[in-house]
Amino acid sequence: MNRDNAHDPRAIANKILDIRSETGEPLTIMQLIKLVYIADGWALALLGKPLSSEAPQAWQYGPVYPSVYRAFSGMGARPVEGRAYVRGTTIPISGDLSAEEASLIDMVVRGYGKLSAYQLSRLTHQSGTPWSKAYEEGLYTEIDADEMLAHFESLKEKRLVKQG
């Protein structure tokens, strides 16, 4: 699957942080990275296209977008403060998100944002997930967008059955 016309994952992270700042609820870097991943996966299943221009990688503690990790890595387990900025400036990285993309990110933050970093980690670390399949191939292996699409399509089907 082509990620060429998608967004910088740091812009997605900044959007997530903006949404959370409206509610006054902080996020750790681990939560933030997981929410970017979940938003990217749901975009594949619901919008038919990736949200992030960067493929996530299978790191020890789950799927990671290296650029998001680098932008916020100094935070440790503390709440993320600030935003990811254009190098050498105080200009936050932003993306030209469509209304449906912004709505999807909002849905993900409101639906998954209440989960702790460890709860989010358990969701992404389950056997058979795109992360687990990539991790079996080796640390830092890119997580395939088609695997993400199939996984989130499966989640969508399960939710439709439960609601139906």
C-alpha positions as CSV (number, residue, x, y, z in Angstrom):
1,M,0.0,0.0,0.0
2,N,1.3,3.4,-1.0
3,R,1.9,6.0,1.8
4,D,3.0,8.8,-0.6
5,N,0.2,11.2,-0.1
6,A,-0.3,10.6,3.7
7,H,0.8,12.9,6.6
8,D,3.9,13.3,8.6
9,P,3.2,11.1,11.7
10,R,4.5,14.0,13.9
11,A,1.6,16.1,12.6
12,I,-0.8,13.3,13.6
13,A,0.8,13.2,17.0
14,N,0.5,17.0,17.4
15,K,-3.2,16.8,16.4
16,I,-3.7,14.1,19.1
17,L,-1.9,16.3,21.7
18,D,-4.1,19.3,20.7
19,I,-7.3,17.2,21.2
20,R,-6.0,16.0,24.6
21,S,-5.1,19.5,25.7
22,E,-8.7,20.5,25.2
23,T,-9.7,18.0,27.9
24,G,-6.7,18.7,30.1
25,E,-5.7,15.0,30.1
26,P,-1.9,14.4,29.6
27,L,-0.4,11.6,27.5
28,T,2.9,9.8,27.8
29,I,5.0,9.1,24.7
30,M,4.0,5.5,24.8
31,Q,0.3,6.4,24.7
32,L,0.9,9.0,22.0
33,I,2.7,6.6,19.7
34,K,0.1,3.9,20.2
35,L,-2.7,6.4,19.4
36,V,-0.9,7.4,16.2
37,Y,-0.7,3.7,15.2
38,I,-4.3,3.1,16.0
39,A,-5.4,6.1,14.1
40,D,-3.3,5.0,11.1
41,G,-4.9,1.5,11.3
42,W,-8.4,2.8,11.5
43,A,-7.8,5.2,8.6
44,L,-6.8,2.2,6.5
45,A,-10.0,0.3,7.4
46,L,-12.5,3.2,7.4
47,L,-11.0,5.7,4.9
48,G,-9.2,3.2,2.6
49,K,-5.9,5.0,2.9
50,P,-3.1,5.4,5.4
51,L,-3.0,8.4,7.6
52,S,0.8,8.3,8.1
53,S,3.4,8.7,5.4
54,E,5.9,6.7,7.6
55,A,5.4,3.0,8.2
56,P,5.5,2.0,11.8
57,Q,8.3,-0.4,12.9
58,A,8.1,-3.4,15.3
59,W,10.0,-2.3,18.4
60,Q,10.3,-4.3,21.6
61,Y,7.4,-2.4,23.3
62,G,5.1,-2.2,20.2
63,P,4.6,-0.4,17.0
64,V,6.7,2.8,16.8
65,Y,6.9,5.7,14.3
66,P,10.6,6.5,14.6
67,S,10.1,10.2,13.8
68,V,7.5,10.5,16.6
69,Y,9.8,8.7,19.0
70,R,12.7,11.0,18.2
71,A,10.5,14.1,18.5
72,F,9.4,13.2,22.1
73,S,12.0,10.8,23.3
74,G,13.2,12.9,26.2
75,M,9.9,12.7,28.1
76,G,10.3,9.2,29.5
77,A,7.1,8.2,31.4
78,R,6.3,11.9,32.1
79,P,3.4,13.6,30.2
80,V,4.4,14.9,26.8
81,E,4.7,18.7,26.9
82,G,5.0,20.8,23.8
83,R,4.7,19.6,20.2
84,A,6.9,18.3,17.4
85,Y,8.4,21.3,15.7
86,V,9.9,22.0,12.3
87,R,13.6,21.6,12.7
88,G,15.3,24.7,14.0
89,T,12.0,26.6,14.6
90,T,9.2,27.0,17.1
91,I,6.7,26.1,14.4
92,P,4.7,23.0,15.2
93,I,4.6,20.4,12.5
94,S,1.1,20.3,11.0
95,G,-0.6,18.5,8.3
96,D,-3.4,19.4,5.9
97,L,-5.8,17.0,7.4
98,S,-9.2,16.6,5.8
99,A,-12.3,16.9,7.9
100,E,-12.8,13.1,7.8
101,E,-9.2,12.5,8.8
102,A,-9.5,15.0,11.7
103,S,-12.8,13.4,12.7
104,L,-11.2,9.9,12.7
105,I,-8.3,11.1,14.9
106,D,-10.8,12.6,17.3
107,M,-12.7,9.4,17.4
108,V,-9.6,7.4,18.2
109,V,-8.5,9.8,20.9
110,R,-11.9,9.8,22.5
111,G,-12.3,6.0,22.2
112,Y,-8.8,4.8,23.0
113,G,-7.3,7.8,24.8
114,K,-8.7,6.8,28.2
115,L,-6.6,3.6,28.2
116,S,-3.2,3.6,30.0
117,A,0.0,3.0,28.1
118,Y,0.0,-0.6,29.3
119,Q,-3.6,-1.2,28.2
120,L,-2.8,0.2,24.7
121,S,0.4,-1.9,24.6
122,R,-1.6,-5.0,25.4
123,L,-3.9,-4.2,22.5
124,T,-1.1,-3.9,20.0
125,H,1.0,-6.8,21.4
126,Q,-1.6,-9.6,21.0
127,S,-0.6,-12.7,19.1
128,G,-1.5,-12.4,15.4
129,T,-1.4,-8.6,15.3
130,P,0.5,-6.8,12.6
131,W,3.2,-5.9,15.3
132,S,3.6,-9.5,16.4
133,K,4.0,-10.7,12.8
134,A,6.6,-8.0,12.0
135,Y,8.4,-8.6,15.3
136,E,8.8,-12.3,14.5
137,E,10.9,-11.2,11.5
138,G,13.1,-9.0,13.7
139,L,13.3,-5.9,15.8
140,Y,12.7,-2.7,13.8
141,T,11.0,-4.5,10.9
142,E,8.5,-2.3,9.2
143,I,4.9,-3.2,9.9
144,D,3.1,-3.9,6.6
145,A,0.2,-1.6,5.8
146,D,-1.7,-4.5,4.2
147,E,-1.4,-6.4,7.5
148,M,-2.6,-3.4,9.4
149,L,-5.5,-3.1,6.9
150,A,-6.5,-6.7,7.4
151,H,-6.3,-6.4,11.2
152,F,-8.4,-3.2,11.5
153,E,-10.9,-4.6,8.9
154,S,-11.3,-7.6,11.2
155,L,-11.8,-5.3,14.2
156,K,-14.4,-3.3,12.2
157,E,-16.2,-6.5,11.3
158,K,-16.3,-7.7,15.0
159,R,-17.7,-4.3,16.1
160,L,-20.4,-4.4,13.4
161,V,-21.4,-7.8,14.5
162,K,-21.6,-6.7,18.2
163,Q,-23.6,-3.6,17.3
164,G,-25.8,-5.4,14.8
